[in-house]
Amino acid sequence: MATQDATATASAALQTPGKRRSTPFFRTVRKFWIFYVMLLPASIVLILHNYLPMFGVIIAFKNVNYADGIWGSPWIGFDNFKYLFSTNTAWVITRNTIAYNVVFIALNLGIAIALAIMFHEMRNKAWAKFHQSTMFLPYFLSFVVVAYLGMAFLQGENGFINSTILPMLGIEKINWYFEPKYWPYILPIVNTWKNIGYFVVIYLAAIVGFDKEYYEAALIDGASKWQQTLKITIPLLTPVIVVMTILQIGRIFYADFGLFFQFTRNQGALYDTTLVIETYVYQTFLAMGDIGMSSAAGLYQSVVGFVLVLVSNLIVRKISPDNALF
């Protein structure tokens, strides 16, 4: 009886206003409320622009017609996906997207690290900054501008290469925009030229932050610049390399629309080597008006990209847990 009375008293005390003990969550919110208020605008923007549009994935499973609208259109299950993968186009866009991105990642990784180390070792810092700025400039150019620069070089009769370079080498003029075999080389060159400055800045910023005592100790031990690079710079740079590589692998199913659409002038003769998922989605929607098919291709792209991020991070975590992204 005494135990029941004590329990009832304790329960009443807990239910009494003003004496109720708040949970750790509410104590945290009350303590850091100003930071949550500061976070609120960014959260609202993130929800509106990144999460609400995700409901649009249902379009990939519907036979959308404009009379009934999205919600009123009939469900067709995986028919859009079946049609997509029943054609040779699915293989072409998948092959092109992955192959180009693998080459882009390799070039952006190797060349950017080499240039970042070179800039860091340059004694004349003014020249180093000049080269960095010059290299970074193409990153800010629109692909519309880049496309016109490409035409100035590759145009059939008056292009710089056909009118100047090839005659000097005794080679016949080439119809660049009608010859698919050249574009697996042209596109990686253009992508590297445009984006390499961005990656160089990232790796150079990491290298500048390394402790100078490591290099001073190696210099006292008689280590050459090459040995310092292999034994100090590369190991210290590895976490940044891993993070940047995982982030790029996460977008390995995404192609730069401007590069593959604007720069190639969307030439049908080049589709075998230039058609990627982005341009296919655009053309499917614009030319055929098939919003269901384009949504299916977009969803396929997102799901595979998400899986690739998880797999690549899992591999990194198995090899080096400290360098895993999550």
MARVO-241670 format. One record per residue (C-alpha): residue number from 1; x, y, z; residue in one letter. Coordinates in pm, whole numbers, plus 32768, in hexadecimal, padded with zeros to 4 digits. Last residue first. Layout:
% MARVO-241670
 pos   px   py   pz code
 NUM    X    Y    Z    a
...
This chain:
% MARVO-241670
 pos   px   py   pz code
 326 8C08 831E 6EC7    f
 325 8D09 83B8 6DD6    l
 324 8E06 82A4 6E13    a
 323 8F71 8314 6E43    n
 322 8F98 8299 6FA8    d
 321 8F09 8144 6F4F    p
 320 9021 80FC 6E51    s
 319 8FF3 7FCA 6D75    i
 318 8E9D 7F53 6DEC    k
 317 8E20 80B6 6E18    r
 316 8E97 8110 6CBA    v
 315 8DD9 7FE9 6C27    i
 314 8C9F 8046 6CE9    l
 313 8CBD 81B0 6C74    n
 312 8CD1 8138 6B0B    s
 311 8BA4 8053 6B3A    v
 310 8ACD 815C 6BE2    l
 309 8B23 8264 6ADD    v
 308 8AE6 816D 69C2    l
 307 8990 8114 6A4F    v
 306 8929 8283 6A4E    f
 305 899F 82AF 68E6    g
 304 88DE 8178 687D    v
 303 87A0 81FD 691F    v
 302 87C5 835A 688D    s
 301 8805 82EB 6724    q
 300 86E9 81F0 6725    y
 299 8607 8305 67AA    l
 298 8670 83ED 668E    g
 297 863A 82DF 6586    a
 296 84E1 8293 6615    a
 295 8490 8408 661D    s
 294 84EF 8429 64AD    s
 293 8410 8301 6456    m
 292 82E8 8387 651A    g
 291 830C 84E6 6487    i
 290 82F2 8464 6325    d
 289 82DC 85A9 625F    g
 288 8399 84FB 6146    m
 287 8489 8610 60E1    a
 286 849D 86DC 6223    l
 285 8466 85CB 6327    f
 284 8532 84BD 6282    t
 283 8634 85BC 6210    q
 282 866E 863F 636F    y
 281 867B 84E6 640B    v
 280 876D 8472 62FB    y
 279 8849 85A5 632C    t
 278 8865 8560 64A0    e
 277 8893 83E9 6477    i
 276 89B1 8405 6380    v
 275 89C2 8416 6201    l
 274 8B21 847B 6194    t
 273 8BC3 8343 6103    t
 272 8AAA 82A1 603D    d
 271 89F3 83EF 602F    y
 270 8AFC 8496 5F55    l
 269 8A3A 8495 5E0D    a
 268 890D 8525 5EC4    g
 267 89CB 8666 5F09    q
 266 8960 8701 6052    n
 265 8A47 882A 6015    r
 264 8B57 874D 60AD    t
 263 8BB9 886B 6198    f
 262 8A54 88C0 61F2    q
 261 89C6 8767 6233    f
 260 8ADD 8690 62C4    f
 259 8BA2 87A4 636E    l
 258 8A75 8870 63D8    g
 257 89C3 8741 6468    f
 256 8AEB 86E1 6540    d
 255 8AAE 8572 657E    a
 254 8A1A 84D0 66B1    y
 253 8A3F 835E 66ED    f
 252 8B9A 838D 677E    i
 251 8B08 8492 6868    r
 250 8B3C 83C6 69A3    g
 249 8C8B 835D 6914    i
 248 8CEB 84CD 6915    q
 247 8C95 84F1 6A86    l
 246 8D50 83B0 6AD2    i
 245 8E82 8430 6A17    t
 244 8E7E 8581 6ACA    m
 243 8E63 84D7 6C1D    v
 242 8F77 83DE 6BD0    v
 241 9063 84E8 6B44    i
 240 9029 85C5 6C74    v
 239 9077 84A2 6D5E    p
 238 91AF 8447 6C8E    t
 237 9252 859F 6C96    l
 236 9322 8550 6DC9    l
 235 939A 840C 6D29    p
 234 93E3 84BF 6BDB    i
 233 949F 85E5 6C74    t
 232 957C 8529 6D6A    i
 231 9620 83EC 6CE3    k
 230 95EA 8410 6B6B    l
 229 960C 858B 6B54    t
 228 972B 859A 6C4D    q
 227 97DB 8487 6B88    q
 226 97B3 854D 6A44    w
 225 9830 868B 6AEC    k
 224 9965 85CF 6B6A    s
 223 998A 854F 6CCE    a
 222 9AD3 85A4 6D7A    g
 221 9A6D 855D 6EE0    d
 220 9A71 86D3 6F25    i
 219 9988 8705 6DFE    l
 218 9899 85FD 6E86    a
 217 988E 86B4 6FD6    a
 216 984A 87FF 6F26    e
 215 973C 875E 6E4F    y
 214 9683 86CE 6F7C    y
 213 96B4 8812 703D    e
 212 95F8 88D1 6F30    k
 211 94A9 884B 6FB0    d
 210 93BA 881F 6E8B    f
 209 92C2 8939 6E4B    g
 208 935C 899E 6CFE    v
 207 9324 883B 6C80    i
 206 91AE 8847 6CC8    a
 205 917F 8994 6C16    a
 204 9248 890C 6AF1    l
 203 9162 87DD 6AD7    y
 202 9029 88B5 6ACB    i
 201 90BE 89BD 69E3    v
 200 913A 88B2 68F2    v
 199 8FDF 8818 68E6    f
 198 8F3D 895D 6872    y
 197 9054 89A7 677C    g
 196 9026 8853 66D6    i
 195 8EBD 8897 667C    n
 194 8EBD 8939 6523    k
 193 8FFD 88AA 648F    w
 192 8FAE 8752 651D    t
 191 8E4F 8753 648A    n
 190 8ED0 87CB 6338    v
 189 8FDF 86C0 6327    i
 188 8EEE 85B1 639F    p
 187 8DF4 8619 628D    l
 186 8EF0 861F 616E    i
 185 8F7C 84C1 61A5    y
 184 8E36 83FA 61AE    p
 183 8DC7 84F2 609F    w
 182 8EB3 8486 5F89    y
 181 8E00 8344 5F2A    k
 180 8CAD 83EE 5F01    p
 179 8D0A 849B 5DB3    e
 178 8BF8 858A 5D40    f
 177 8C45 86B7 5E1E    y
 176 8DBC 8697 5DE3    w
 175 8DA3 8697 5C69    n
 174 8F19 8669 5C3B    i
 173 8FFB 8723 5B4A    k
 172 910B 8654 5AAA    e
 171 925A 8632 5B59    i
 170 93A1 86CB 5AE0    g
 169 940E 872D 5C3F    l
 168 940B 88A2 5BEF    m
 167 92BF 8870 5B38    p
 166 922F 87CD 5C78    l
 165 928D 88EC 5D60    i
 164 921E 8A1D 5C99    t
 163 90CD 8A05 5BE4    s
 162 904A 88C3 5C7A    n
 161 90C8 890A 5DDB    i
 160 9069 8A79 5DDD    f
 159 8F0A 8A3B 5D55    g
 158 8EB9 8AE5 5C0D    n
 157 8E50 89BE 5B39    e
 156 8DB9 88B8 5C24    g
 155 8D9F 8965 5D74    q
 154 8E78 88C7 5E81    l
 153 8F40 89E3 5F1B    f
 152 8E4E 8B06 5F01    a
 151 8D33 8A0F 5F3C    m
 150 8DD3 89AF 6087    g
 149 8DE5 8B1B 60EF    l
 148 8C74 8B37 6096    y
 147 8C27 8A0A 6172    a
 146 8CF8 8A9A 628F    v
 145 8C26 8BD8 6285    v
 144 8AE4 8B10 6297    v
 143 8B8E 8A34 6399    f
 142 8B98 8B63 647C    s
 141 8CF1 8BCB 64F0    l
 140 8D3A 8BCF 6664    f
 139 8E0E 8A93 6665    y
 138 8ED4 8B1E 653E    p
 137 8F75 8C24 6628    l
 136 9009 8B2F 6727    f
 135 913B 8AE0 6652    m
 134 918B 8C4D 661E    t
 133 915D 8C94 6791    s
 132 923E 8B71 67F4    q
 131 9345 8BD5 66F6    h
 130 934B 8D3A 6777    f
 129 9355 8CC2 68E1    k
 128 9486 8BEA 6895    a
 127 952B 8D05 67D8    w
 126 9503 8DE7 6907    a
 125 9577 8CD0 69EE    k
 124 96CB 8CBA 6942    n
 123 975D 8B91 69FC    r
 122 9674 8A94 695D    m
 121 9653 8964 6A3F    e
 120 94E5 899E 6A93    h
 119 9492 89D8 6926    f
 118 9537 888D 68C9    m
 117 947F 87D0 69DD    i
 116 9332 8860 696A    a
 115 9387 8810 67FF    l
 114 93CE 86A2 684C    a
 113 9299 8681 6926    i
 112 91BC 8720 6819    a
 111 924D 8649 6701    i
 110 9217 84FF 67B6    g
 109 90C0 853D 684D    l
 108 901C 8605 6737    n
 107 909F 850F 6636    l
 106 902C 83D8 66F3    a
 105 8ED8 846E 6749    i
 104 8E9C 84E2 65E2    f
 103 8EFD 838D 6555    v
 102 8E0E 82DC 6642    v
 101 8D04 83E1 65EF    n
 100 8D27 83A5 6479    y
  99 8D09 822D 64A0    a
  98 8BDF 823E 658D    i
  97 8B0C 832B 64BA    t
  96 8B69 828F 636D    n
  95 8B23 812B 63DA    r
  94 89D8 8183 6482    t
  93 8965 8258 635A    i
  92 89BF 8148 625D    v
  91 8931 8025 6329    w
  90 87E3 80D2 6361    a
  89 87D8 8138 61F1    t
  88 87E7 7FD0 617E    n
  87 8677 7FAF 61CF    t
  86 85C5 7EC2 62BE    s
  85 8657 7F7C 63E7    f
  84 8587 80B6 63B0    l
  83 844B 7FF8 6356    y
  82 8461 7F25 6492    k
  81 84A8 805D 6563    f
  80 8373 810D 64E0    n
  79 82A5 7FD1 6517    d
  78 8311 7FB7 6684    f
  77 81B8 7FEC 671A    g
  76 80BC 8080 6629    i
  75 7FF1 815D 6712    w
  74 7EE1 8225 6663    p
  73 7EE7 83A3 6653    s
  72 7E0C 8459 6751    g
  71 7F26 84BC 683D    w
  70 8007 8542 672A    i
  69 7EFC 85F8 6664    g
  68 7DC9 855F 65C6    d
  67 7DD2 8628 6482    a
  66 7F4F 8646 647D    y
  65 7F89 84D4 645D    n
  64 8083 841B 6534    v
  63 809F 82A6 6513    n
  62 8118 827A 6677    k
  61 823A 81CE 6727    f
  60 8349 82CB 66CB    a
  59 825A 83E3 672B    i
  58 825F 835C 6890    i
  57 83C1 83E8 68AA    v
  56 8328 8545 68BF    g
  55 82FC 851A 6A36    f
  54 8470 8567 6A45    m
  53 841D 86D0 69EF    p
  52 83BA 8705 6B5F    l
  51 8512 8698 6BDA    y
  50 8616 876D 6B2A    n
  49 8587 88C4 6AD9    h
  48 8478 88F5 6BDE    l
  47 851E 8828 6CF1    i
  46 8676 88C3 6CBE    l
  45 85E6 8A24 6CAE    v
  44 8529 89E9 6DF4    i
  43 865F 8959 6E98    s
  42 8734 8A82 6E27    a
  41 8636 8B74 6EBB    p
  40 8620 8AAF 7008    l
  39 8792 8A86 7058    l
  38 87B1 8BE3 70F0    m
  37 8682 8B98 71CA    v
  36 8720 8A4D 722F    y
  35 885F 8B06 728C    f
  34 879B 8BFA 7367    i
  33 86EB 8ADA 7416    w
  32 8831 8A42 7496    f
  31 87D8 8A18 7606    k
  30 8661 89EF 75DB    r
  29 8692 88F4 74C0    v
  28 878D 882D 758D    t
  27 86A6 8829 76BB    r
  26 858B 87BC 75D7    f
  25 8655 8693 7556    f
  24 86DC 8637 76B0    p
  23 8572 860F 772D    t
  22 84D3 8713 780C    s
  21 8486 86C7 7978    r
  20 8323 871D 79E0    r
  19 8320 87F5 7B1B    k
  18 8284 8928 7A83    g
  17 813B 887E 7A41    p
  16 80FC 8755 7B2B    t
  15 80F7 860E 7A69    q
  14 8245 859D 7AF3    l
  13 81D8 85F0 7C56    a
  12 8097 852F 7C28    a
  11 8158 8400 7BB3    s
  10 8243 8418 7CDD    a
   9 811E 8431 7DCE    t
   8 806D 830C 7D2A    a
   7 81A6 8238 7D41    t
   6 81D6 8294 7EAF    a
   5 806B 823B 7EFD    d
   4 808B 80EC 7E49    q
   3 81C6 8098 7F10    t
   2 811D 80EB 805A    a
   1 8000 8000 8000    m
